[in-house]
Amino acid sequence: MSGREEKLNKGLMNILQQHSVKSESKNIKLEDLTTFVDRDGNINPSIVDETDPEFQALVENIRTRGLDNPIIVRKDPSSPDKYQILCGHHRVAAYRQIGAYDSIKAYVREMSDDDAAFLVATDNFSRKKNYKPTEKGFAFRMALEAMKRTPGRPKENVGQIVPNSSEETKSGRAAEELGNIVGESYKNIQRYVRLTYLIPELRAVVDSKRLKVVPAVELSYLEEKNQKLVFSTVFNNTDKKSLNIEQARQIRAKADTGFPLSEAIISAIANDGDDKSTILKLTGKIKSLLPKEVKLDDEQTELYIIRCILAYQETEAQEAQSSEEGEA
C-alpha cells in the first residue's frame, strides 16, 4: 500500500469512528437505495462508467466471490423509508449489473449532512484509481464546502495558506487539511476545484485530455458566454487544436480588460506559434497610422489592429443593411 493510500484510509477511518453504527450489517433492498445529494444540491461526484475495465473487474470479483465489504448508508432525510449511499456506489452498480440480487449488505450510520458529504467525497478516492480531472474537482469541492461548515474544521493548528481574507484563509486551510487526507497538495486541490466552474463542454474536453488542467483553470475564470466562444472557436472542430497555458492566459487577460472577445481574437491567439514565419510585419505607412501619443508594445499593437478591423467590419455591415433598406 502506498503512503497516499495509507493516509487516505487513515483519514476515512477517523471519520467513521466519529459516528455510531446504528446496527450490524443489514440487507437493504436495491430499490430502497438513493444517490447522495449534499445540502447545496450537488450529487455524488463519482460517475459510474460501466465500460471502465476497473468497474468490470469489480463486477467479476463480486460475481465470483461475493461482497467483501458491506456498503455504508444513512437514512435519506427526504425519504425516511430510503437510504442514501455514502460508500459503495460502484458496488451497488455492480450488483445491479449482475442482476442476481435484489438486496445488498449495508452498515447504517447516523451522520450529519456535512459529515456525510465529506465522507462521500473522500471515499471516492479510495475506491477509484482513474478519476477524471473534473470528477476530482467536484469531489474536492463537495468535501471543502462541507469542511468549511463543520465546527472544528479547518483545524486551528493548520498553517495559514491564503492571507487575503478570512474566507480565503478558511478555504486555504480546508484545502491543506483535505490534501493531508487524500494525498494531494492544496494547490492541486484548488486547481481541480476551479474545473467545476467550466461549462460542461469544456469539462468534457479536459476529461478527454485534449485540454490540460492548468490552461483549463485559466479559462474557468471567463464568463460563461466567453467560455462558449472559446469552445466553439477552438475545440468544436476536428483538427484537435488545443490551448497551452500562455494562450489561455492571453485569452483571460484580454477578457479581464473588458474588451469583448470574438472568434477572430481567440483564433489569433490559438494559432499564435503555429508558424513563426507568418509573424505580422508592419509597413511604415501602417505604423504611421498608429496612435503616436501612446507607446504600444507588440501585444497592444495587435489588439489595436484587431479592434480597428472589427470596427470596420461592423461599419460595413451597417452600411450594407442601410443600403438594403434604402433599396426596399
C-alpha positions in Angstrom: 0.0 0.0 0.0 1.4 3.4 -1.0 1.9 6.3 1.5 -1.0 8.1 -0.2 -3.4 5.2 0.3 -2.3 4.8 3.9 -3.1 8.5 4.6 -6.4 8.2 2.8 -7.5 5.0 4.6 -6.5 6.5 8.0 -8.5 9.7 7.3 -11.6 7.7 6.3 -11.3 5.5 9.4 -11.1 8.6 11.6 -14.3 10.0 10.0 -16.1 6.7 10.5 -15.0 6.3 14.1 -16.7 9.6 15.0 -20.1 8.3 14.0 -22.1 5.5 15.6 -23.2 2.4 13.7 -27.0 2.0 14.0 -26.8 -1.7 13.6 -24.7 -4.6 12.3 -24.8 -5.0 8.6 -28.3 -5.5 7.3 -29.8 -6.3 4.0 -31.3 -3.4 2.2 -33.3 -3.7 -1.0 -31.6 -2.1 -4.0 -34.8 -0.3 -4.8 -34.6 1.5 -1.5 -31.2 3.0 -2.1 -30.8 6.6 -3.3 -27.8 8.6 -4.6 -26.3 11.0 -2.1 -27.1 14.7 -2.6 -25.5 17.3 -0.4 -27.2 20.4 1.1 -26.1 22.5 -1.9 -27.8 20.1 -4.3 -24.6 18.6 -5.5 -24.9 14.9 -6.3 -22.3 12.2 -5.6 -19.4 13.3 -7.9 -18.2 9.8 -8.7 -19.7 8.8 -12.0 -20.0 5.0 -12.6 -18.7 4.2 -16.0 -19.8 0.6 -16.7 -17.4 0.3 -19.6 -14.4 1.1 -17.4 -12.1 -2.0 -17.0 -11.7 -1.2 -13.3 -15.5 -1.4 -12.8 -15.8 -4.6 -14.9 -13.1 -6.2 -12.7 -15.2 -5.3 -9.6 -18.3 -6.9 -11.3 -16.4 -10.1 -11.9 -14.9 -10.1 -8.4 -18.4 -9.8 -6.8 -19.8 -12.4 -9.2 -17.3 -15.0 -8.2 -16.5 -14.1 -4.6 -19.5 -12.2 -3.4 -19.4 -8.9 -1.5 -16.3 -8.5 0.7 -17.3 -5.2 2.4 -20.8 -4.0 3.1 -21.7 -0.6 1.8 -22.3 2.3 4.2 -25.6 4.2 4.1 -27.6 6.6 6.2 -31.3 7.3 6.3 -32.4 9.6 3.5 -33.5 12.9 5.1 -36.0 13.5 2.3 -37.5 10.0 2.3 -37.3 8.1 5.7 -38.0 4.7 4.1 -35.0 5.1 1.8 -31.2 5.0 2.4 -28.6 7.3 0.9 -25.4 5.5 -0.3 -22.4 7.1 1.3 -19.7 4.5 0.5 -20.4 1.9 -2.2 -21.9 3.4 -5.3 -19.8 1.2 -7.5 -20.6 -1.9 -5.6 -24.3 -1.1 -5.9 -23.9 -0.5 -9.6 -22.1 -3.9 -9.9 -24.9 -5.7 -8.1 -27.5 -4.1 -10.4 -25.5 -5.1 -13.5 -25.1 -8.7 -12.3 -28.9 -8.8 -11.9 -28.9 -11.8 -9.5 -29.6 -9.7 -6.3 -32.4 -7.7 -5.0 -30.7 -6.5 -1.8 -27.2 -5.7 -0.5 -25.5 -5.8 2.9 -25.0 -2.3 4.4 -24.0 -0.5 7.6 -26.3 2.2 8.6 -24.5 5.3 10.0 -26.0 8.3 11.8 -24.3 11.2 10.2 -25.0 14.9 9.6 -25.3 16.3 6.1 -21.8 17.9 6.1 -20.1 14.9 7.6 -21.9 12.7 5.0 -20.7 14.9 2.2 -17.1 14.8 3.4 -17.2 11.0 3.7 -18.8 10.6 0.2 -16.2 12.9 -1.4 -13.1 11.3 0.2 -14.3 7.7 0.0 -14.4 8.0 -3.8 -10.7 8.4 -3.9 -10.1 5.2 -2.1 -12.3 3.2 -4.4 -11.4 4.6 -7.8 -7.9 4.9 -9.3 -8.6 6.5 -12.7 -10.5 9.6 -11.5 -11.3 12.1 -14.3 -10.0 15.6 -13.5 -13.4 17.2 -13.3 -14.7 14.3 -11.1 -11.9 15.1 -8.7 -12.8 18.7 -8.9 -16.4 18.1 -7.9 -15.4 15.7 -5.1 -12.9 18.2 -3.7 -15.5 21.0 -3.9 -18.1 18.9 -2.1 -15.6 18.0 0.7 -14.3 21.6 1.1 -17.8 23.1 1.3 -18.7 20.5 4.0 -15.4 21.1 5.9 -15.9 24.9 6.0 -19.3 24.5 7.5 -18.3 21.9 10.1 -17.3 23.2 13.6 -13.7 22.4 14.3 -12.7 22.4 10.7 -10.4 23.6 9.4 -8.1 22.7 12.4 -6.7 25.6 14.3 -3.1 24.3 14.0 -3.2 24.2 10.2 -1.0 27.0 8.8 -2.5 30.0 7.0 -2.4 29.5 3.3 -4.2 32.4 1.7 -3.9 35.6 3.8 -6.1 37.9 1.7 -9.3 37.5 3.7 -10.8 35.4 6.4 -12.9 33.4 3.9 -9.9 32.8 1.7 -7.8 31.8 4.7 -10.5 29.3 5.7 -10.6 27.9 2.2 -6.8 27.5 2.1 -6.7 25.8 5.5 -9.5 23.4 4.5 -7.7 22.6 1.2 -4.5 21.8 3.2 -6.3 19.6 5.6 -8.1 17.8 2.8 -4.8 17.4 1.0 -3.3 15.7 4.0 -6.2 13.1 3.8 -6.3 12.5 0.1 -2.5 12.9 -0.6 -2.7 16.0 -2.9 -1.1 19.4 -2.5 -3.6 22.1 -1.5 -2.6 24.0 -4.8 -3.7 21.0 -6.8 -6.9 20.7 -4.9 -7.7 24.4 -5.6 -6.9 23.8 -9.3 -9.2 20.8 -9.6 -12.0 22.8 -7.8 -11.7 25.5 -10.5 -12.5 23.0 -13.1 -16.1 22.8 -11.7 -16.6 26.4 -12.9 -16.1 25.4 -16.6 -19.1 24.9 -18.9 -19.9 21.2 -19.5 -18.4 21.2 -23.0 -15.0 22.4 -21.7 -15.1 19.9 -18.8 -15.5 17.1 -21.4 -12.5 18.5 -23.3 -10.4 18.4 -20.1 -11.6 14.8 -19.2 -10.7 13.6 -22.7 -7.1 15.0 -22.1 -7.4 17.3 -25.1 -7.0 20.3 -22.8 -4.6 20.2 -19.8 -5.7 21.2 -16.3 -3.6 24.3 -15.8 -4.8 26.1 -19.0 -8.3 24.9 -18.2 -8.0 26.7 -14.8 -7.3 30.0 -16.6 -10.4 29.5 -18.8 -12.5 28.8 -15.7 -12.4 32.5 -14.8 -14.1 33.5 -18.0 -17.8 34.4 -18.2 -20.0 31.6 -19.5 -20.5 33.3 -22.8 -16.8 33.6 -23.3 -16.2 30.0 -22.4 -18.8 29.0 -25.0 -17.0 31.2 -27.5 -13.6 29.5 -26.7 -15.2 26.1 -27.1 -16.9 26.8 -30.4 -13.7 28.5 -31.8 -11.0 26.1 -30.7 -12.5 22.8 -29.7 -15.7 22.3 -31.6 -13.9 21.0 -34.7 -12.0 18.0 -36.0 -8.4 19.4 -36.2 -7.7 18.6 -32.5 -6.3 22.0 -31.8 -5.9 22.9 -28.1 -4.6 25.8 -25.9 -1.4 25.9 -23.9 -1.0 27.8 -20.7 0.3 31.0 -22.3 -2.6 31.1 -24.8 -5.2 30.5 -22.1 -3.6 33.3 -20.0 -3.7 35.7 -23.0 -7.4 35.0 -23.6 -8.2 35.6 -19.9 -6.1 38.8 -19.8 -7.9 40.2 -22.8 -11.3 39.4 -21.3 -10.2 41.0 -18.0 -9.6 44.3 -19.8 -13.3 44.4 -20.5 -12.8 44.2 -24.3 -15.3 41.8 -25.8 -13.8 38.6 -27.0 -14.5 37.4 -30.6 -13.7 34.4 -32.7 -11.1 36.5 -34.5 -9.2 37.3 -31.3 -9.5 33.8 -29.9 -8.4 32.2 -33.2 -5.5 34.6 -33.5 -4.3 33.6 -30.0 -4.9 29.9 -30.6 -2.9 30.0 -33.9 -0.1 32.0 -32.4 3.1 30.0 -32.5 1.9 27.5 -35.1 4.1 29.1 -37.8 6.7 31.6 -36.7 7.3 32.5 -40.3 4.0 34.3 -40.5 4.8 36.9 -37.8 3.0 40.2 -38.8 5.4 42.8 -40.1 4.0 46.4 -40.3 5.0 48.8 -43.1 6.0 52.3 -42.3 2.7 53.6 -43.6 0.7 51.4 -41.2 2.9 52.3 -38.3 2.4 56.0 -39.0 -1.4 55.4 -38.5 -1.0 54.0 -35.0 -1.5 56.4 -32.1 1.6 58.5 -31.7 0.7 59.6 -28.2 0.7 56.1 -26.8 3.6 53.8 -26.8 2.3 50.4 -27.9 4.1 47.1 -27.4 3.6 44.1 -29.8 0.6 42.8 -27.9 -1.1 46.2 -27.6 -0.5 46.9 -31.3 -2.1 43.6 -32.2 -5.1 44.3 -30.1 -5.4 47.8 -31.6 -5.4 46.5 -35.1 -7.9 43.8 -34.3 -10.2 46.5 -32.8 -9.9 48.5 -36.0 -10.7 45.6 -38.2 -13.7 44.7 -36.1 -15.0 48.3 -36.1 -14.5 48.4 -39.9 -16.4 45.2 -40.3 -19.2 46.5 -38.2 -19.4 49.7 -40.2 -19.5 47.8 -43.4 -22.3 45.6 -42.1 -24.3 48.7 -41.0 -23.8 50.4 -44.4 -24.9 47.2 -46.2 -28.0 47.0 -44.1 -28.8 50.7 -44.7 -28.3 50.2 -48.5 -30.7 47.2 -48.5 -33.3 49.2 -46.5 -33.0 52.1 -49.0 -33.5 49.8 -52.0 -36.6 48.4 -50.3 
